[in-house]
Structure formats: C-alpha cells, structure tokens
Amino acid sequence: MAVYTFLEKFDWNGKTIHPFCTHEGSGLSGTEGRLQGVCKGAVVTKGLAVQGSLSDNAGTVVEKWI
C-alpha cells in the first residue's frame, strides 16, 4: 500500500504510465484499472506481465511491448 500512497500524492497530469511486472500466476491482477483510478490525469497503457520463471527468456516479449 506504500506505493499507492505515493501514487495518490504525485501529480500525474500529462504523464504516461507503462505498468509491468513479473509474477507466478497472478499477472497484473487489475493493476492497470487501479492505476487509472489513483493516478488522475495520467494515461495508463496496456501493461506487461511476464511469468517470473520465464523472465530469463522474455527479451523478445519486452522489446515488442516497448
């Protein structure tokens, strides 16, 4: 929750957020929607969730997302 406390205090007007994470099954779990709700004025793009056990070989996926 510390991250969301920071996000609520920051001025997001005119900013773009590109969410990404590693996981072992949960993916982004609705993070994009929560960010959109908390980061007023920001554009939140479609995020990238890479399974942690596959992250060593995720270079191509990350490059395509970028």
C-alpha positions as CSV (number, residue, x, y, z in Angstrom):
1,M,0.0,0.0,0.0
2,A,3.0,2.3,0.4
3,V,3.3,2.5,-3.4
4,Y,-0.4,3.6,-3.7
5,T,0.1,6.2,-1.0
6,F,2.9,7.7,-3.1
7,L,0.8,7.5,-6.3
8,E,-2.0,9.3,-4.7
9,K,0.2,12.3,-3.8
10,F,2.0,12.7,-7.1
11,D,0.8,15.0,-9.9
12,W,0.1,12.7,-12.9
13,N,-1.3,15.3,-15.2
14,G,0.1,14.8,-18.7
15,K,2.1,11.7,-17.7
16,T,2.0,8.2,-19.2
17,I,2.4,5.1,-17.1
18,H,3.5,1.8,-18.6
19,P,2.9,-0.9,-15.9
20,F,4.9,-4.1,-15.9
21,C,5.7,-6.9,-13.5
22,T,6.9,-10.4,-13.1
23,H,4.6,-13.0,-11.5
24,E,4.0,-16.6,-10.9
25,G,0.3,-16.8,-11.8
26,S,-1.4,-13.6,-10.8
27,G,-0.5,-11.4,-13.8
28,L,-1.2,-7.7,-13.4
29,S,-4.4,-8.6,-11.4
30,G,-6.3,-5.4,-12.4
31,T,-3.3,-3.1,-11.7
32,E,-4.0,-1.1,-14.9
33,G,-7.5,-0.2,-13.7
34,R,-6.4,0.6,-10.2
35,L,-3.6,2.9,-11.5
36,Q,-6.1,4.7,-13.7
37,G,-8.2,5.3,-10.7
38,V,-5.4,6.5,-8.5
39,C,-3.2,8.4,-11.0
40,K,-5.7,11.1,-12.0
41,G,-4.7,12.8,-15.2
42,A,-2.4,10.1,-16.4
43,V,-2.7,7.8,-19.4
44,V,-2.2,4.2,-18.4
45,T,-1.2,1.9,-21.2
46,K,-1.7,-1.8,-21.5
47,G,0.7,-3.4,-19.1
48,L,3.1,-6.3,-19.5
49,A,3.1,-9.3,-17.1
50,V,5.9,-11.8,-17.5
51,Q,5.9,-15.0,-15.7
52,G,8.9,-14.9,-13.4
53,S,10.1,-18.4,-14.3
54,L,10.1,-17.4,-17.9
55,S,11.7,-14.0,-17.4
56,D,15.2,-15.1,-18.5
57,N,13.9,-15.6,-22.0
58,A,11.5,-12.6,-22.1
59,G,13.6,-10.2,-24.1
60,T,11.7,-10.5,-27.3
61,V,8.3,-10.1,-25.5
62,V,9.7,-7.0,-23.6
63,E,11.1,-5.5,-26.8
64,K,7.8,-5.9,-28.6
65,W,5.9,-4.3,-25.7
66,I,8.3,-1.3,-25.7
